[in-house]
């Protein structure tokens, strides 16, 4: 079981965080933290602290995404994008319940997943309805994002790999500026339940604003194939 190669994954993660046409006209883009000629990503990303197993229909497990800026420039408009790949390719977009926390808000932001043509799940850290404009990662000051994940009771038991790609949104364009390590875990059926059976303890995602529309674009973009070139380079 592997995640997609960085080149082919770029189309999905970039499309997932692009703004609407109206926002692209009114919002000033942050300065680029990726520059032409960069060989490495300007941000490093690391997932840590997550549980090894999740019970289908059970409570949330908490993990953390640490973003570190390796440049001497401030990086704003940063949107992580989580990709989930299960070994059976049976996990559906409605089954993960993912939320992330931003420094300026006590309540978590919900993340909605969409299914790609290869049965991977892609979910971007976007919440236009709540006015979330992305994270800002200052040089020399790592930013740790708290994430909560659960699965509905009809999720099939199996092995899952999670990975986070990191995009800097800039008007109607964007830069792919980082990629995390793999986070491997297992989904197990809740005690006394068969995997795939629903029940009254069914978890349900909260509202997601316009995130669903953006992520629908991500799934369509995957159908066009990969891109060549260096990963930190700016692309349409």
Secondary structure, DSSP 4 states (H G I P E B T S, - for coil): --PPPHHHHHHHHHHHHPPPHHHHHHSPPPPPSS-TT--S-SEEEEEES--SEEEET---EEEEEEEEE-SSS-EEEEEEEEEEEETTS---TTTEEEEE--TT-SSPEEE-EEE-TTS-EEEE--BGGGTB--EEE-BT--EEEEEEEEE-TTPPPEEEEEEEEEEEEETTEEEEEEE---EEEEEEEPTT--TT---TT-------TTHHHHHHHHHHHHTT----S-TTS-B-
